[in-house]
Amino acid sequence: MPARVQEAYRHCQTITRQQAKNFAYGIALLTPDKRRALSAVYALARRIDDIGDGTLPAEQKLAELAAARESITALADSPAAAGDDQVLLALRDAADRFPIPLAAFGELIDGCEADVRGERYATAAELELYCRRVAGSIGRLSLGVFGSRDLATASPLADALGIALQLTNILRDVREDLGNGRVYLPAEDLSRFGCTLAPASAGQPGPVGSPAEAMNELMRFEADRARAWYAQGMQLMPLLDRRSAACTGAMAGIYRRLLEHIAARPQEALATRMSLPAREKAVIAIGALTGRDRHPRSHRQQGGVTAGTAKDEA
């Protein structure tokens, strides 16, 4: 491997260690070649996501997302298109070694553009499409690195698992998203439960939805929807090699545990950003690698959850 490519991979792995507060636990369980490749996938996805979530004016965000789309299209056509961009250079090398569907990054960009435009979702089906774009795409990109003996069966399962993770993110971030002018909960569900969302005022300690009991029911309803996607997506596991299954199990296990905390204490989730302690994440990752069920018997035994700060931290 040329020295410049090695350096490009090291750059992507640094980004992953520093910013992928959940995914890093799973990526660490992969073989070195797959670890490098998935770090390159994550680094570009992180770049795209940061454009959409940044502080630039909307028009400039859309222009930068369009430029990112063009660079990915060019990269798929010619390795030379990477130029001196370390993330693109690593990704191009990874795509030469693994069947990574680079076109899936275009779906991620579609979802980020929807965020920039402030799109809202009337129905669960509309939200599902958004989740497929921003998270199902990552599932399929990851599957390109993992490989599978039955890709035709595995691909929609990877997509489903991505949807489950994104729904968990949405439930975790209701308060934060609302403060940024974004609402992902389907309007039909808010209406069904008679709920109203209003941004918290500065320093307001309480939840952002009302009435409280109706919001509790809504959050648990949405958690049940996420559980159904996890049940479907976890059927992917037997189709992966041991290390790839461990990586997937660690990532999904961390998010599933977070989902259960949210469902158990929805008012707390609406009042603050929930996350799992690092020790609990490590226990889940070890359990995924050994194939043993390492879930604690109660939240109290593991110290509950804490308020997170990093965007991808659960």
Residue pairs with C-beta under 8 A, 6 or more apart in sequence:
1 93
4 89
5 89
5 90
5 93
7 86
8 40
8 86
8 87
8 89
8 90
8 93
9 36
9 39
9 40
9 90
9 93
11 43
11 86
11 87
11 90
12 36
12 39
12 40
12 42
12 43
12 86
12 87
12 90
12 91
13 35
13 36
13 39
15 39
15 42
15 43
15 46
15 87
16 23
16 24
16 27
16 38
16 39
16 42
16 43
17 24
19 46
19 310
19 311
19 312
20 27
20 42
20 46
20 312
21 308
21 310
21 312
21 313
21 314
22 251
22 254
22 255
22 281
22 312
22 313
22 314
23 42
23 251
23 312
25 250
25 251
25 254
25 281
25 282
25 284
25 285
26 246
26 247
26 248
26 249
26 250
26 251
26 254
26 285
26 288
27 35
27 38
27 39
27 42
27 247
28 35
28 285
29 243
29 246
29 247
29 250
29 285
29 288
29 289
30 38
30 145
30 243
30 244
30 247
31 243
33 97
34 98
34 145
34 146
34 243
34 244
34 247
36 90
36 94
37 94
37 97
37 98
37 100
37 145
38 142
38 145
38 247
39 90
40 87
40 90
40 91
40 93
40 94
41 91
41 94
41 100
41 138
41 141
41 142
41 145
43 87
43 90
43 91
44 72
44 87
44 88
44 91
44 105
45 105
45 108
45 138
45 141
47 68
47 87
48 65
48 68
48 105
48 108
48 109
48 112
49 108
49 112
49 311
51 61
51 64
51 65
51 68
51 112
52 61
52 65
52 112
52 113
52 115
52 116
53 115
53 311
54 61
56 64
58 116
58 117
61 116
62 113
62 116
65 109
65 112
65 113
65 116
68 105
68 109
69 105
69 106
69 109
71 81
71 85
71 88
72 102
72 105
72 106
73 106
74 81
75 81
75 82
75 88
75 91
75 92
75 95
75 102
76 95
76 102
76 103
79 92
79 96
81 88
81 92
82 88
82 89
82 91
82 92
83 89
91 100
91 102
94 100
94 145
95 102
98 144
98 145
98 147
99 144
99 147
100 141
100 144
100 145
101 140
101 141
101 144
104 137
104 138
104 140
104 141
105 137
105 141
107 132
107 133
107 134
107 136
107 137
108 133
108 134
108 137
108 138
110 133
111 130
111 133
111 134
111 137
112 134
114 130
114 133
115 182
118 181
118 182
119 130
120 183
120 184
120 187
121 127
121 130
121 183
121 184
121 185
121 186
121 187
122 186
122 187
122 188
123 186
123 187
123 188
124 186
124 188
124 189
124 225
126 186
127 170
127 184
127 185
127 186
128 163
130 166
130 184
131 162
131 163
131 166
131 167
132 159
132 162
132 163
134 166
135 162
135 163
135 165
135 166
135 169
136 158
136 159
136 160
136 162
136 163
136 166
137 162
138 162
139 158
139 159
139 160
139 161
139 162
139 233
140 155
140 158
140 159
140 162
142 158
142 248
143 151
143 154
143 155
143 158
143 236
145 244
146 240
146 241
146 244
146 247
146 248
147 240
147 241
147 244
148 154
148 236
148 239
148 240
149 239
150 239
153 239
154 236
154 239
154 240
157 232
157 233
157 235
157 236
157 239
158 233
158 236
159 233
160 229
160 232
160 233
160 236
161 229
161 230
161 232
161 233
161 234
161 236
161 248
161 252
162 233
163 229
163 233
164 226
164 227
164 229
164 230
164 232
164 233
164 252
164 255
164 256
165 251
165 252
165 255
167 222
167 225
167 226
167 229
168 226
168 255
168 256
168 258
168 259
168 262
168 314
169 255
170 177
170 184
170 185
170 222
171 219
171 222
171 223
171 226
171 259
171 262
171 269
172 258
172 262
172 269
172 273
172 274
172 314
173 273
174 184
174 185
174 197
174 208
174 209
174 269
174 270
175 200
175 207
175 208
175 270
175 271
175 272
175 273
176 273
177 183
177 184
178 197
178 198
178 199
178 200
178 208
179 199
179 200
183 197
185 197
185 218
185 222
189 218
189 221
189 222
190 196
190 197
190 218
193 214
193 215
193 217
193 218
193 221
194 211
194 214
195 209
195 210
195 211
195 214
195 215
195 218
196 209
196 210
197 208
197 209
198 208
198 209
198 210
199 208
200 206
200 208
205 271
206 271
207 215
207 267
207 270
207 271
208 270
208 271
209 215
209 218
209 270
212 267
215 266
215 267
215 270
216 266
216 267
219 262
219 263
219 266
219 269
219 270
220 263
220 266
223 259
223 260
223 262
223 263
226 259
227 259
230 252
230 256
230 259
233 252
234 252
236 248
237 245
237 248
237 249
238 245
240 248
245 288
246 285
246 288
246 289
246 291
247 288
248 288
249 287
249 288
250 284
250 285
250 288
250 289
253 284
253 285
253 287
253 288
254 276
254 281
254 284
254 285
254 314
255 314
257 276
257 280
257 284
257 295
257 314
258 274
258 275
258 276
258 305
258 314
261 269
261 274
261 276
261 299
261 304
261 305
262 269
262 274
264 299
268 274
272 307
273 307
273 308
273 309
274 305
274 306
274 307
274 308
274 314
275 305
275 306
275 307
275 308
275 313
275 314
276 284
276 305
276 306
276 314
277 302
277 303
277 305
277 306
279 302
279 303
280 296
280 302
280 303
281 314
283 294
283 296
283 302
284 294
284 295
286 294
287 293
287 294
287 295
296 302
299 305
308 314
